[in-house]
Amino acid sequence: MNSEMQITVPEGDDLTAEDVSSGAAASSNTEPVAHGTSVSDGLVIYRARHVDEIPNVRDIVCEFHAEGRFSHLPFSEEKFIRFYTKALSNPHNTFLIYIQYKSKTIGVLHACVGDYYLGIGGRMVTVYGIYVSAKVRGTYLGGKVGVKLLRLVSEWAKSQDAEEIHIHSTSGIEPERTNKMLTRMGFEAYGGNYGARLI
């Protein structure tokens, strides 16, 4: 874990945009919140469980935003922090993992589990975001990161007694590559995403 980006949040205090972007509250003495699991090729996997880890996904989330179809909108530090703080406040139904290589985050996945909203049961995992850095995406290492993220969320879904996994692909980033990988991993398309610009 990159200790330079480790933020210590005092009891009762909120993480601010300035804390994340500047690292002003960072402490090199902070113990890692996540327990990293080393895999081959120098990859280390973390499951985020605390707001202290939000800075570890900031750069890759910014990269995702800059590459996606909403890149024309200015990135908001406040919304970024609020989104992940809310996600991490529900650890029982939230799965946020990130993969680092040489202390740099190169893959991230955010998913939640819950029941089908119009029926009884139908427990399912919904992946709201999965991203592999463009710096490694076309390489063997990038492929390994993508596969690992999907296998990890699959294992977590089984541990949650989920019946299905749903992945929303709305970023517009390399849809052909996304389709090819998901199809190889056993996913089936059952619809599509549509948008209409109004301005």
ABEGO torsion letter per residue (X at the ends): XBAAABBBBBBGBBBBAAAAAAGAABBAABBBABBBBBBBGGBBBBBBABAAAAAAAAAAAAAAAAABAAAABBBBAAAAAAAAAAAAABAAABBBBBBBBGGBBABBBBBBBBBBAABBEGBBBBBABBBBBAAAAABAAAAAAAAAAAAAAAAAAAAAGBABBBBBBAAGBGAAAAAAAAAAAGBBBAEBBBBBBAX
